[in-house]
Amino acid sequence: MDFLTRLQLNGNVDHRNGQQFIEGTGLAGDAFVKVHRIEPHGFASHPVKGGIALGISRGRRDTTYAFGGENPGLRPDLPQGGTAIYDHNGNIVSIVTAELRVVHAGKIHLVAPEIVLEGNVRLGGPDAARPISAQGTVDSAGHVETDNFAANVFGI
């Protein structure tokens, strides 16, 4: 007998050999333990207590698989077509309309052999307009600039 159930997660998550197993209760208060949680390739998350998942079983509770696990109280409000990656601390990466926004409470750390920024760079906020650069900047014609050292980099 196959069945679907709504699982309310209790926060217990076990990571083993590249797989994730969760615990929770079903609609009738049935306890589910060691439920294999399935996620798409390239995406990994650790669900929090109070998350809701869809449990799919093939007749026995020990063969139940879970999909989802989102906690409704933590879900950001997004406009139509918006996308977000977020956590339980309020950190969020969102793509909304024509803007990619990264919000973090502590620090944003970018690591790569090369980082390329194209367009205007505004340090300190969207109203930054004062040109910024190190003295001695040489332009493409070989001239040493004496002011407005870095084109398109502005600060407050």
DAVENRA-V825976 format. One record per helix or strand of 2 or more residues. SS is the DSSP state (H for helix, E for strand). FROM is the first residue (numbers start at 1). TO is the last residue. If there is no record, write none. Layout:
SS,FROM,TO
SS,FROM,TO
This chain:
E,3,16
E,19,25
E,31,38
E,52,57
H,61,63
E,65,70
E,83,86
E,92,96
E,99,103
E,121,123
E,130,131
E,153,155
